[in-house]
């Protein structure tokens, strides 16, 4: 174990001391475990804020260079608490929400409705009414049916002379980028958006845009796309930009309406393992802005305003999950090797991604020094599932033992937001660390919380 900054894939505030213990933002993980228990999600506030600023600054600079503006929306689905919403808004970002619950948290954090967007492929009437009441800056419609439903709700809610609802239409560009199939969201055979493909007539995407233009209850802000998640090659964004701007030009030719904004989504990849190379904000900003400018020039249309939606890229590296080691069990494999199974006090209930997507993470013992030779290890949880794997393969000290603190890097995104109560485990707290201090953002659930939802039938 080497003293000094841990480097990728850890947050910038993670440093190992000479005694082997890790400090995050000058807070010793041993103190975190003593104060807040384990498992616990730990978020480095300064690191998160820095990443939010980096994306905003990079895109503002790149877009200004090509002659347009940009809005950066934080994708709240990655992790949304009132504090996180305030942090990103403080740094000049807007907030993208994907449900009524996320919308409620953003509003409770004090984010103005005008700085919030509402996504979702199957929004309820209650969610749409809540968005209208809050005066959200945009509602991203996802189907032809939703166009008509939203228009009817606006008329019923605001009256025939009320202000129209600002909408974007989500389209699928046919560009498939990123990791696992189920998190790549622009191929045709999936639930999101309206396709650009057609059988000779108008495509579903163009049909939806035409329908929005015809409805006085709706104001068409622009066109939205999202091509996937954990994207490490930015070339897909250039293709998506060309297709979205071509659709924009077609709508203009048909109706005279030239929408003001194009959203190319997020999905920017991060480092999960040592040696991974994340997308650099400056690089992706320049390439996306230039792709939009090139497409507009080729089509002979004015540049649209751009919007993007990073989530994982902002909060993922800023977080880690802290566990306590329990059972340690060497297991002989068929090929003769020995794999050490290291069981921790959490598992798939606090990070479902390894089981769901086969996602890979990195872990280290963070509470002490060890000179023991590393061994091949698998970090597993305590659930009644053989697939309850936290880290598929990692080298850990050969003397790893019960009571050690083990941290898994880059879990800020989707750990807490996808957490469950499987086996009736209580969900861990979210703890922020800043300048030598820790504070709870979301408290740990208790057995009383579980029982409070269990209505007695007798």
C-alpha positions in Angstrom: 0.0 0.0 0.0 1.5 3.3 -1.1 0.8 6.5 0.8 -0.5 9.5 -1.2 -3.5 10.3 -3.4 -5.3 7.2 -4.6 -5.9 8.6 -8.1 -8.4 7.1 -10.6 -11.0 5.8 -10.1 -11.3 7.5 -6.6 -12.4 11.0 -5.9 -9.7 13.7 -6.0 -10.0 14.1 -2.2 -9.1 10.4 -1.4 -5.6 10.1 0.1 -3.9 7.2 1.8 -1.8 8.0 4.9 1.4 6.3 6.0 -0.7 4.2 8.4 -2.6 2.7 5.5 -5.9 4.5 6.4 -7.7 6.5 3.7 -9.0 10.0 4.3 -11.6 11.6 2.0 -11.7 15.4 2.1 -9.6 15.2 5.2 -12.0 12.8 7.0 -10.6 9.4 8.1 -12.7 6.5 6.9 -12.3 4.9 10.3 -14.0 8.0 11.8 -16.8 7.8 9.2 -17.4 4.1 10.1 -17.5 4.9 13.8 -19.9 7.9 13.4 -22.2 6.6 10.7 -21.8 2.8 10.5 -21.3 0.7 7.5 -22.3 0.2 4.7 -22.4 3.9 3.9 -22.3 5.9 0.7 -19.7 8.7 1.0 -19.8 11.7 -1.3 -16.9 14.1 -1.7 -18.7 17.4 -2.0 -15.7 19.4 -3.4 -15.0 16.8 -6.0 -18.6 16.7 -7.1 -18.8 20.5 -7.4 -15.5 20.6 -9.3 -16.8 18.2 -11.9 -20.0 20.1 -12.3 -18.1 23.3 -12.8 -15.8 21.6 -15.3 -18.6 20.4 -17.5 -20.4 23.8 -17.4 -17.2 25.7 -18.1 -16.0 23.4 -20.9 -19.3 23.5 -22.7 -19.8 27.2 -22.3 -16.3 27.8 -23.7 -16.7 25.4 -26.6 -20.2 26.6 -27.6 -19.1 30.2 -27.4 -16.3 29.5 -29.8 -18.7 28.1 -32.4 -21.3 30.9 -31.8 -24.0 29.4 -29.6 -25.1 28.9 -26.0 -25.6 25.9 -23.8 -27.5 24.7 -20.8 -26.0 21.9 -18.7 -28.6 19.8 -16.9 -27.5 17.5 -14.1 -29.2 14.1 -14.6 -30.8 13.6 -11.2 -31.4 9.9 -11.8 -27.7 9.2 -11.0 -28.1 10.5 -7.4 -30.6 13.1 -6.2 -30.8 14.5 -2.7 -31.8 18.0 -1.7 -28.1 18.8 -1.0 -26.9 17.4 -4.3 -29.5 19.4 -6.2 -28.4 22.5 -4.4 -24.7 21.9 -5.0 -25.2 21.4 -8.8 -27.5 24.4 -9.0 -25.0 26.5 -7.1 -22.5 25.6 -9.8 -24.7 26.8 -12.6 -26.4 23.6 -13.6 -30.0 22.9 -14.1 -31.6 19.7 -13.0 -33.1 17.0 -15.1 -35.7 14.8 -13.3 -37.2 11.5 -14.4 -40.2 11.1 -12.1 -42.5 12.9 -9.8 -40.3 12.0 -6.8 -37.2 13.4 -8.4 -39.2 16.6 -9.3 -40.3 16.9 -5.7 -36.8 16.6 -4.4 -35.4 19.2 -6.8 -38.2 21.6 -5.9 -37.7 21.0 -2.1 -34.0 21.8 -2.6 -35.0 25.3 -3.9 -34.3 24.7 -7.5 -36.7 27.0 -9.5 -39.1 25.2 -11.7 -37.8 27.0 -14.7 -34.4 25.3 -14.2 -35.9 21.8 -14.1 -36.7 19.4 -16.9 -39.1 16.4 -16.6 -38.3 13.2 -18.5 -40.0 9.8 -18.5 -41.5 7.4 -21.1 -44.7 6.8 -19.1 -45.4 10.0 -17.0 -48.6 9.9 -15.0 -51.2 12.6 -15.2 -50.3 13.5 -11.6 -46.6 13.9 -12.6 -47.5 16.1 -15.5 -49.8 18.2 -13.4 -47.0 18.6 -10.8 -44.7 19.8 -13.6 -47.3 22.3 -14.8 -47.8 23.6 -11.3 -44.1 24.0 -10.8 -43.6 25.8 -14.0 -40.8 23.5 -15.2 -38.7 24.7 -18.0 -39.3 21.8 -20.2 -41.2 18.5 -20.4 -39.6 15.9 -22.7 -42.5 14.1 -24.4 -41.8 10.5 -25.3 -44.7 9.3 -27.4 -47.5 10.5 -29.7 -50.0 9.6 -27.0 -48.3 11.9 -24.5 -48.5 14.8 -26.9 -52.3 14.6 -26.8 -52.5 13.8 -23.1 -50.3 16.7 -22.1 -52.2 19.1 -24.4 -55.5 18.1 -22.8 -54.0 18.5 -19.3 -52.8 22.0 -20.1 -56.2 23.0 -21.4 -58.0 21.5 -18.3 -55.4 22.9 -15.9 -54.7 26.3 -17.3 -57.8 27.0 -19.3 -58.0 27.8 -23.1 -56.0 31.0 -22.7 -53.4 29.7 -20.4 -49.7 29.6 -21.1 -48.6 26.7 -23.3 -46.4 24.0 -21.7 -42.8 24.1 -23.0 -41.9 20.7 -24.5 -39.1 18.9 -26.3 -39.7 15.7 -28.3 -37.4 12.8 -27.6 -36.2 11.0 -30.7 -34.1 7.8 -31.2 -31.4 8.5 -33.7 -30.3 4.9 -34.3 -26.9 5.6 -32.8 -26.1 2.9 -30.3 -23.2 3.8 -27.9 -21.9 2.9 -24.5 -21.9 -0.2 -22.3 -24.5 -2.8 -21.7 -27.4 -3.2 -24.1 -30.0 -2.2 -21.6 -28.3 1.1 -20.9 -27.8 2.0 -24.5 -30.8 4.1 -25.3 -30.9 5.0 -29.0 -31.3 1.7 -30.8 -34.8 1.0 -32.2 -35.9 -2.0 -30.1 -36.4 -0.2 -26.8 -38.9 1.9 -24.9 -37.6 5.4 -25.2 -38.4 8.1 -27.7 -39.7 8.3 -31.2 -37.8 6.8 -34.2 -36.3 8.8 -37.0 -36.8 5.7 -39.2 -39.7 5.6 -41.6 -41.3 3.3 -44.2 -41.6 6.0 -46.8 -43.9 8.4 -45.0 -43.2 10.7 -42.1 -41.2 9.1 -39.3 -42.7 8.8 -35.8 -40.3 11.6 -34.7 -41.4 14.0 -37.4 -45.1 13.1 -36.8 -44.7 14.0 -33.1 -43.0 17.3 -33.9 -45.8 18.2 -36.4 -48.4 17.3 -33.8 -46.8 19.5 -31.1 -46.6 22.4 -33.6 -50.4 22.1 -34.2 -51.4 22.2 -30.5 -51.8 25.7 -29.1 -51.5 24.2 -25.6 -47.8 23.3 -26.3 -44.7 25.3 -27.1 -42.1 23.3 -29.0 -38.7 24.2 -27.5 -36.6 21.7 -29.4 -35.5 18.1 -30.1 -34.0 15.7 -27.5 -31.9 12.6 -28.0 -29.8 10.4 -25.8 -27.6 7.7 -27.3 -26.4 5.7 -24.3 -24.5 5.5 -21.1 -20.8 5.0 -20.0 -19.7 6.3 -23.5 -16.0 6.5 -23.9 -15.9 7.2 -27.6 -17.4 10.6 -28.5 -17.8 9.9 -32.2 -21.4 8.8 -31.7 -22.4 12.3 -30.7 -21.4 13.7 -34.0 -23.6 11.2 -35.9 -26.5 11.9 -33.5 -26.1 15.7 -34.0 -26.2 15.4 -37.8 -29.4 13.3 -37.6 -31.1 15.5 -35.1 -30.3 18.7 -36.9 -31.5 17.2 -40.2 -34.8 16.5 -38.5 -34.9 20.1 -37.3 -34.3 21.3 -40.8 -37.0 19.1 -42.2 -39.5 20.4 -39.7 -38.5 24.0 -40.6 -39.0 23.3 -44.3 -42.5 21.7 -43.7 -43.8 24.3 -41.2 -41.6 27.3 -41.0 -40.9 26.5 -37.4 -37.1 26.4 -36.6 -36.8 25.1 -33.0 -34.4 26.9 -30.8 -32.7 24.1 -28.9 -31.2 20.6 -29.4 -30.4 18.3 -26.5 -27.8 15.6 -27.1 -28.2 14.0 -23.7 -25.4 12.7 -21.5 -23.8 9.3 -20.9 -20.2 10.5 -20.6 -18.1 7.6 -19.4 -16.0 7.6 -16.2 -13.2 5.5 -14.8 -14.3 2.5 -12.8 -11.0 0.6 -12.7 -7.4 1.7 -12.4 -6.1 2.3 -15.9 -9.5 3.4 -17.3 -9.5 6.6 -19.2 -12.6 8.7 -18.6 -14.0 11.2 -21.2 -12.4 14.6 -20.6 -14.9 17.4 -20.4 -12.9 19.7 -22.6 -12.5 17.1 -25.3 -16.2 16.1 -25.4 -17.3 19.7 -25.3 -15.2 20.7 -28.2 -16.2 17.7 -30.3 -19.9 18.0 -29.6 -20.0 21.8 -30.2 -18.1 21.4 -33.4 -20.3 18.6 -34.6 -23.4 20.7 -34.0 -21.8 23.6 -35.8 -20.7 21.5 -38.8 -24.2 19.9 -39.1 -25.9 23.3 -39.1 -23.5 24.7 -41.7 -24.0 21.7 -44.0 -27.8 22.1 -43.7 -27.7 25.8 -44.1 -29.6 26.4 -40.9 -28.8 28.7 -37.9 -27.0 27.2 -35.0 -29.4 25.9 -32.2 -28.8 26.4 -28.6 -27.3 23.2 -27.1 -28.2 21.3 -23.9 -26.6 18.3 -22.4 -27.3 16.0 -19.4 -24.3 14.6 -17.5 -25.1 12.7 -14.3 -22.7 9.8 -13.7 -19.7 11.9 -14.9 -20.4 14.4 -12.2 -21.4 12.3 -9.2 -20.0 8.8 -10.0 -16.3 9.5 -9.2 -17.2 11.7 -6.3 -18.7 8.7 -4.3 -17.5 5.6 -2.7 -19.2 2.9 -0.6 -17.7 2.0 2.7 -18.1 -1.6 4.0 -17.0 -3.7 6.9 -15.5 -7.1 6.0 -17.1 -10.2 7.6 -16.5 -13.7 6.4 -13.3 -14.4 4.4 -13.4 -17.7 2.6 -10.7 -19.2 0.2 -12.3 -21.2 -2.7 -10.4 -23.5 -5.0 -11.4 -23.0 -8.7 -11.6 -25.6 -11.4 -8.3 -24.5 -12.9 -6.5 -24.9 -9.6 -6.3 -21.3 -8.6 -7.6 -20.1 -5.3 -10.1 -17.2 -5.1 -10.7 -15.5 -1.8 -14.3 -14.6 -1.3 -14.5 -11.5 0.9 -18.0 -10.9 2.3 -19.1 -7.4 3.3 -22.1 -6.1 5.2 -24.0 -4.8 2.1 -24.3 -6.2 -1.4 -26.7 -6.1 -4.3 -29.2 -4.1 -2.3 -26.8 -1.1 -2.2 -25.2 -1.7 -5.6 -27.3 -3.7 -8.1 -25.2 -2.8 -11.1 -22.7 -5.7 -11.0 -25.6 -8.2 -10.8 -27.8 -6.3 -13.3 -25.2 -5.3 -15.9 -22.1 -7.2 -15.0 -20.6 -3.8 -14.1 -17.0 -3.9 -12.8 -15.7 -1.9 -9.8 -12.5 -1.6 -7.9 -12.1 -2.1 -4.1 -9.3 -1.6 -1.6 -8.8 -2.2 2.1 -8.8 1.4 3.5 -8.4 1.1 7.3 -4.9 -0.1 7.8 -1.5 -0.9 6.3 -0.7 -4.3 4.9 2.5 -5.7 3.5 0.9 -9.1 2.7 1.1 -10.3 -0.8 -2.1 -9.6 -2.8 -4.4 -12.4 -3.6 -7.1 -12.9 -6.2 -10.4 -11.9 -4.5 -14.1 -11.5 -5.2 -16.1 -9.1 -3.0 -19.6 -10.4 -2.3 -22.6 -9.3 -0.3 -24.7 -10.9 2.3 -27.8 -11.6 0.3 -29.4 -15.0 -0.5 -28.2 -14.9 -4.1 -25.1 -16.5 -5.7 -25.0 -13.5 -8.0 -24.7 -11.1 -5.1 -21.3 -9.8 -6.3 -20.0 -6.3 -5.5 -16.6 -6.6 -7.2 -16.0 -9.5 -9.6 -12.2 -9.6 -9.4 -9.7 -7.6 -7.5 -6.3 -8.0 -5.8 -6.6 -7.6 -2.1 -4.0 -8.1 0.7 -3.6 -11.7 1.5 -4.3 -10.9 5.2 -7.7 -9.3 4.6 -9.8 -10.2 7.6 -13.0 -9.6 9.4 -13.3 -6.0 10.7 -11.3 -4.5 7.9 -12.9 -1.5 6.2 -13.2 -2.0 2.5 -14.2 0.8 0.1 -15.5 0.4 -3.5 -14.7 3.4 -5.8 -16.9 5.3 -8.2 -20.2 4.4 -6.7 -21.6 7.9 -6.5 -23.9 7.2 -9.4 -26.7 4.7 -9.3 -25.8 3.0 -6.0 -28.2 4.8 -3.7 -30.7 5.7 -6.5 -31.1 2.0 -7.5 -30.9 0.6 -3.9 -33.5 -1.8 -2.6 -34.6 -3.5 0.6 -33.9 -7.0 -0.7 -33.8 -9.5 2.2 -35.2 -6.5 4.2 -31.8 -5.0 4.6 -32.1 -1.3 5.4 -30.6 1.1 2.9 -27.3 2.9 3.8 -27.0 6.6 4.6 -25.5 9.1 2.2 -22.8 11.0 4.0 -21.1 14.1 2.6 -17.5 14.9 3.5 -16.1 18.4 3.1 -12.9 20.0 4.5 -12.5 17.6 7.4 -16.2 17.4 8.3 -18.9 14.8 7.6 -22.7 15.3 7.6 -25.6 13.0 6.8 -27.5 13.9 3.6 -29.9 10.9 3.7 -30.1 9.0 7.0 -29.8 5.3 7.3 -33.0 3.4 7.2 -34.0 1.5 10.3 -36.1 -1.6 11.0 -38.7 0.7 12.3 -38.9 2.3 8.8 -39.5 -1.2 7.3 -42.2 -2.0 9.8 -43.9 1.4 9.4 -44.7 0.4 5.8 -45.9 -3.1 6.7 -49.6 -2.6 7.4 -50.9 -5.3 9.8 -53.7 -7.4 8.3 -55.2 -8.6 11.6 
